[in-house]
Amino acid sequence: MSNEELRHEQEFIDLLYARLAEMRTGAAATVTEALPREGNNAQARLERDVLVAEQSGLLAAFDAGEHGLCFGRLLFRDGRDHHIGRIGIRRDDAERTPLVIDWRADVARPFYLATGHTPMGLRRRRHLTTEGRRVTALHDEILDLADAVRTGHEGSDADAVLLAALDAARTGRMHDIVQTIQAEQDAIIRAPHDGILVVEGGPGTGKTVVALHRAAYLLYAHREQLARRAVLIVGPNPAFLGYIGEVLPSLGETGVLLATPAELFPGVTATGTETAEAAEIKGRAAMADALAHFVQDRQTLPDPAIVIDHDDGELRLDADLARAARRHARAADLPHNLARPHFAFHVIDALTAQLTERLGADPYGGPNLLGPDDIAQLGKAIALSPDVHGAIEELWPALTPQQLVADYLAEPVHLPDADADAIRRTAGGWTPADIPLLDEAAELLGEDDAAARAAAEARRQEQIAYAQGVLDLSYGSRTQEFEDRDDEESEVLAARDLMDAERLADRQEEADHRTAAERAAADRTWAFGHIIVDEAQELSEMAWRLLMRRCPMRSMTLVGDPTQTAEPGGCGTWESILAPYAGDRWHHVRLGVNYRTPTEIMELAARVPRSADPAFAPPRSIRSTGVRPWARRTDDLAGAVAEAVAHEASEAGRLAVIAPHSHCAALSAALPDASAGAAPDLTSPVVVIDPRQAKGLEFDTVLVVEPAEFGASDLYVALTRATQRLGVLHTEPLPAALSELSEPGTGASDR
Ligand SMILES: Nc1ncnc2c1ncn2[C@@H]1O[C@H](COP(=O)(O)OP(=O)(O)OP(=O)(O)O)[C@@H](O)[C@H]1O
């Protein structure tokens, strides 16, 4: 009986892969055939673009479906029977019968939510475990007690598949969890996309992985809107982004930009370093006021008056004239560079009036002798005078954000002296904390991009006309939809049904040039459709100002754990972060189960925050391994670490040595095979990293070195990175929270 079930499922999976191969070949052939069609034939070009745009997106999704294509099956009491997979696939029949349903479709939801108590219409839920294209195991859960059918795969613990996933050796890359999403996680993944959702939870509660699945879900549920506006995912450092970078492509989603906060000002690479104190000061909201005042400082008054030797007579630009022009320009309430023409026009008008008065004065006291044409002529000459322009530039200079912030940091003003001393820059490049300052400066200065915008609009109108032609043509060549967006009700759709000419024009722009995510990466003023911020607790007030500008719709998911805050500039409570932007209109959810760290390790790690807050409650670990964390005191740190690594390396998976930054170089010298440095290769079997680099990551085995030199939150982060084994190596006495650790294999305390 049971082998027969397995055989049936295998036949189904074979059928599925055959269908996938068919679809992939079809899409690839279409693209290959279409691409050479170029030349001057406009119609051929139109056809080609339609085909390529439609088929290339499908290819990415088909590739994603290659692994773990189908992992579940739902048998409903009413006879419906659906397989659930990574992407939706339909048969090539007249009805386009669904073969496998996308995990994000509503009909797939009982796979994650149904319980014996609330079966959601299910009779039976099946988990299919596959290795490559081979079905290796089935787990059946009976949800309808009246169901007497038995397949021989019942009875296994419902958590068996989850526990197997959690226990598996790590690879140095995060994997998707579509097979084992838990109910509390599902609710977050599918929460409405409007507004701000804060997801809080302790280490290992799945905040990151849930946020990534939420991005995949939102791109599915709001495809048109989000594919055009792109989704931004902000993570703490490049190694972390590399670690999570494969999850969304494995779910068939590529319209996402991953960036660290230091990468969010296009054209500037922030590789400089500075003290934590300087970064903290630069992160304060007060910097926005200081910069705003500094911009005003650049709107100066002449002292003494500027005298310009003009062809028609001397012009005198004194403080009164400049003050009136400045008042006029400031009243326009525009950013500095955009208000500059107002200042310039006022100065030119005033100088023209000055000259008119002098040249046209009637010696007999009558009205001015110059007519309007003469005055216009005088004004023109003044407006073209390089000296007048020089004077305007001196009093109201055109500024770039880089210039403004560099000048400001050379001599910081509008700050208490001690703060100014801490951030004064004598040398070195841009630092991550400078990025929000540059962005603030860009806002204060405004970008005088009127000409660029007019050109872009003209280009866009051309594209809309072009797209209209594309739509007319595509109507005759309808293609299939691969996914089950509307489940049973879904129909065969073609480009014409999905979008109007304007939207297609946007699509064409993407197809012809760059993806929305790539365009977004290069555009400081891009408004993202949704932003996900991981380790959100680390961001400064200034960084929040930047991010909020990137998301005027305030459609955001913020993920974090205040107990893991490492940056001194990280701003306190969610209330204080969000009040300026959303008042109290945001939602807060908490994840309470630790899927990473076994009980033995979590109990130890929790003592760190508990020494400051006795009421601290860690997330509940879902599993225990029976392996106790250990500590070893040594006089030869590098030697002891090398020995421990050699010993632990016999275990499967990945090992991390997490040491204070100052020890990392010496330790990596003692471990020649380990990957280390600013951008360690996390897929290497052994890495040496500092606690900041360890944020968000996980390893099978972790060796924490010299914990007495860690700050409390860094130590908490370091101790919670292991999925299996934790050891501590030290020369100095252990911090109190770890004092009960004993030597491996002994019960005795190490102190
Ligand atoms: N439902 C699940 N099924 C399988 N694995 C899961 C599930 N939920 C979480 N995990 C795994 O648990 C581990 C921890 O998840 P994740 O890194 O997202 O946690 P986190 O809350 O962001 O942790 P931290 O704050 O410590 O960085 C990951 O390996 C993740 O794949």
The ligand as an SDF file (V2000), in Angstrom:
LIG
                    3D

 31 33  0  0  0  0  0  0  0  0999 V2000
    9.0060   27.5190    9.5490 N   0  0  0  0  0  0  0  0  0  0  0  0
   10.2890   27.2240    9.4170 C   0  0  0  0  0  0  0  0  0  0  0  0
   10.6870   26.1040    8.7920 N   0  0  0  0  0  0  0  0  0  0  0  0
   11.9980   25.7890    8.6680 C   0  0  0  0  0  0  0  0  0  0  0  0
   12.9730   26.5530    9.1210 N   0  0  0  0  0  0  0  0  0  0  0  0
   12.6390   27.6900    9.7370 C   0  0  0  0  0  0  0  0  0  0  0  0
   11.2870   28.0870    9.9260 C   0  0  0  0  0  0  0  0  0  0  0  0
   11.2760   29.2680   10.5680 N   0  0  0  0  0  0  0  0  0  0  0  0
   12.5490   29.6020   10.7720 C   0  0  0  0  0  0  0  0  0  0  0  0
   13.3680   28.6590   10.2840 N   0  0  0  0  0  0  0  0  0  0  0  0
   14.8280   28.6480   10.3080 C   0  0  0  0  0  0  0  0  0  0  0  0
   15.2690   29.1690   11.5300 O   0  0  0  0  0  0  0  0  0  0  0  0
   16.4870   29.8320   11.3460 C   0  0  0  0  0  0  0  0  0  0  0  0
   16.4160   31.2080   11.9260 C   0  0  0  0  0  0  0  0  0  0  0  0
   15.6260   32.0320   11.1070 O   0  0  0  0  0  0  0  0  0  0  0  0
   15.9850   33.5540   10.8640 P   0  0  0  0  0  0  0  0  0  0  0  0
   17.4260   33.7060   10.5530 O   0  0  0  0  0  0  0  0  0  0  0  0
   14.9810   34.0940    9.9310 O   0  0  0  0  0  0  0  0  0  0  0  0
   15.7270   34.1030   12.3320 O   0  0  0  0  0  0  0  0  0  0  0  0
   15.8260   35.5960   12.8930 P   0  0  0  0  0  0  0  0  0  0  0  0
   14.6530   35.7900   13.7730 O   0  0  0  0  0  0  0  0  0  0  0  0
   16.0190   36.5430   11.7690 O   0  0  0  0  0  0  0  0  0  0  0  0
   17.1180   35.4670   13.7810 O   0  0  0  0  0  0  0  0  0  0  0  0
   18.1820   36.5570   14.3030 P   0  0  0  0  0  0  0  0  0  0  0  0
   17.4260   37.6830   14.9090 O   0  0  0  0  0  0  0  0  0  0  0  0
   18.9450   35.7890   15.3180 O   0  0  0  0  0  0  0  0  0  0  0  0
   19.0030   36.9190   13.1280 O   0  0  0  0  0  0  0  0  0  0  0  0
   16.7600   29.8190    9.8400 C   0  0  0  0  0  0  0  0  0  0  0  0
   17.5970   28.7450    9.5270 O   0  0  0  0  0  0  0  0  0  0  0  0
   15.4100   29.5880    9.2710 C   0  0  0  0  0  0  0  0  0  0  0  0
   15.4660   28.9830    8.0080 O   0  0  0  0  0  0  0  0  0  0  0  0
  1  2  1  0
  2  3  1  0
  2  7  2  0
  3  4  2  0
  4  5  1  0
  5  6  2  0
  6  7  1  0
  6 10  1  0
  7  8  1  0
  8  9  2  0
  9 10  1  0
 10 11  1  0
 11 12  1  0
 11 30  1  0
 12 13  1  0
 13 14  1  0
 13 28  1  0
 14 15  1  0
 15 16  1  0
 16 17  2  0
 16 18  1  0
 16 19  1  0
 19 20  1  0
 20 21  2  0
 20 22  1  0
 20 23  1  0
 23 24  1  0
 24 25  2  0
 24 26  1  0
 24 27  1  0
 28 29  1  0
 28 30  1  0
 30 31  1  0
M  END
$$$$
